[in-house]
C-alpha cells in the first residue's frame, strides 16, 4: 500500500478531525492575498496548519506527546537523510 498527500487526502483528514476526534475545524483566509490556514479547536487547544493533512499531523503529535510535544524538536535526523529511498520503495 502506498499513500501520499494529494488532492484526495484532505477529505479523510477533515473527517478524522471532525467525526472521529471531535474537533471543530475552521478555514481562514485573507481576501486580499493567497494566505490561508486550517484551524482545529477542541477544549482549550488550538492548532493551525496550511493543509488538512498537516493539521491532522499536528493534532496527532499533541495527542501522542502531550504538553511535552516539543521535547523531540532537536531529534537527530541525520540517519534518515543518509537513507537511500530506492532501497526501501
N, C-alpha and C positions, 0 to 999 in steps of 0.2 A: 504494500500500500504506500502511496506517495501523496502528500498533501502540502500545498504551498499557499501562501497568502495570495488571493486573486479576487476577482470580481464576485465570485460566488461564495466567499468565506465570511463576508460581513454579516449576512443574514444569520447564519448559525451562531456567530459570536454574539449578536444582539439578542437572539433567542435565549442563549445560555445566561446572559447577564440579566435579562428581564424575567424570564419564566422560571429558570432553574435556580438562579442565585438571588432573585427578588430585588434587584437594583432598579432604581429609577434612572432611565437613560435619556439624556438630552443631547441635542445637536446645536451648537452655537456657531455663528458666523458673522463676519463683518461685510455688510453690503457694499462697502467701498473698496474691498480688497479680496484677495484669494484666501484670506485667513479663515480657517475652520477648526473646530475641535469637538470631540465627543466627550461627554461627561457622564460618569456613573456615580450615583449618590445612594447611600444606604446608612441610616442612622446618622452618626456624626462623621462618616467617611466620605471623601470626595476624591475622585480620580479623573484625570484629564489626559487625553491622548489624541493623536492625529488620525486614528482609524479605529473601527470597532474591534479589530483583531488586537491592536496594541492596547486598547482599553481593557479587554478581557485578560491580556497578559499581565497588566499592572494589578488588576483585581486579584488574579491568581497569586502573584508574588506576595501581595499583602496577606491574603488568606492563608498561604502556606508558611510565611515567615513571621507574620505578626508585626508588632511595633518595632522589632529589630530587623526589619526587611533590608536595611542598608548595611548590615554587618558584613556582607559579602561584596560590597562595592569595589573593593580592590582585589577581588578574586583573580588569581593568576590564570590568565587565558593563553599564555604562550604555547602550551601543549596543544591547544585547539588550533592555533594559527599554523602550527607545523604539520598538521594532518593533511594528507592529500585526499581531497574529496573523491577522486577516481578510485581510490582503494575501498571506498565504502558504498558508493552509489552504483 
